[in-house]
Structure formats: C-alpha cells, structure tokens
C-alpha cells in the first residue's frame, strides 16, 4: 500500500471506544449534514464516557480522522472515507442476500440467471457449480436502493468498471492501471490490467472493456438504449470469445456491436486502444 502506513491506520480504529466515536460523528453527519458538529459534551454523552482524560486520549489516537474546531468535532474527509467503507458492508463476509431472478441466460448452459450475495461477493449464477461469475457490488447497494432499480444500477457499476479500466483507472483505489489484451486458454481474448498501487487485477471481456467507449454509447443512444445501465451479460458483444482476431502480428482484435440490424465494428490493438471503427 503506497503513501500510507496501513498498520497505523488499523491501529487507530482497533479500540471499541474509537469506533464508537467515529460512529457517533457519522450519526451526526447523517442527521444534520449541514451542521455535523458535536460539542465535546455531546460527543462524550453519545459515546458514554465520563472521564474527560479517557475521551481525550482516544480523540488524540484518532488523529486526522476527526476534525476539531470551535464548533466541536466532526469526521474529516479521511474519516468519512473509512466509515463509508465500513458502512458499505464489504467487510461483513457473513452477510447474505438473494437469490433474485435477473434478465439473461447462462453463457455456458443457457439456463436462467440469478444474483446471490454470499462470501463477500455478488454472484451472477444459474445455480450450477462452476458457472458463477463474481460481481464487485457492495451490500449497501443491494440494501439501500429500490428493488425495481437494482439490476440497472448493478449493471451501471459493472459497466463503469470497464470504463474506468479502459481509461487506466483502478476501480478499487483509483491508482493507475496498466494492461493489454491477453489470450485465454480457449483462444479468446480479454483485457488484463494490473494496479501497482493496491495490487488489484482487472480482467474483463473485451466487450465489457468497450461498453463505455463514446462510439458504443453513441451507437446505442441512436437506438434509444442507455447501454450504461444495460446488464453487460445480456449483450452479445460482451460475451467472452465474441471478438474476432484480425491479425496476430501486430495483434488486432475486432468487436462487432449489433442492434436492430445495425453494426458498429471496433478494432483494438494489444494495448486496448481503438485503432479503427466501421459502421455497416
């Protein structure tokens, strides 16, 4: 982990009293976002500490996770980020959700698909072992958003992952992602990127890598479709192996995006850059 001592950060929040302080300040932020400050006595009462020295010690240990001014105490931007990560539910590997039926069919067997959250992952599955695919969607989205909007919002997050990766941005830490088109064992290709800041690997189908490309978005917009919120697993051009190898030296891979008899073809080089487009 670059730019921060991870051990120091974890030690700051290792004591339950400090967690209670952060939680109290987070509650104040939720209840009154325009005035999130808690006076010292309010914070002491919220945490249930009578000894000023004890409270002062833990406030000092939290350091720049908390801001102190004349108005009192509030979470800093860093503190909010830490609380936000915990609130997202990604640290609770015991949390489960689903299964919920979703559009599309399994690319391996053709059976209907479901979404199910367990073991810290949202699984897209037909309920056959070995056919599942993990989506990086936090429990907070599944809990906080209306049920009738979940699929399109899950799709938006996944499609955004492809867009960020194509632009060289890590979806986990916003570090720099370097990668290239890589050949799979079955002969197809996917884009494999690596973030040297947090170590995340970004391997995704070539089609998903292109969902956010301006030409692809424009193509679907002309057909009255918002591809940004369309589940990528329902799009034929996002199917692993749907791409065509035009040449191997240099590597050129073509992706054909088709809708209502209209086709947009995009050709990529090894680095994943679109080097040619064609409309037919």
Buried (B, 14 or more C-beta within 10 A) or exposed (E): EEEEEEEEBEEBBEBEBBBBBBBBBBEBBEEEEEEBBBEBEBBBEBBEBEEEEEBEBBBEBBEEBBBEEEEBBBBBEBBBEBBEEBBBBBEEEEBEBBBBEBEBEBBEEEEEBBBBBBEBBBBBBBBEEEBBBEBBBBBEBBEEEEEEEBBBBBBBBBBBBBBBBBEBBBBBBEBEBEBBBEBEEEEBBBBBBBBEBEEBEBBBBBBBBBBBBEBBBEBBEEEEBEBBBBBBBBBEBBBBBBBEBBEEEEBBBBBBBBBEEEBBBBBBBBEBEBEEBEEE
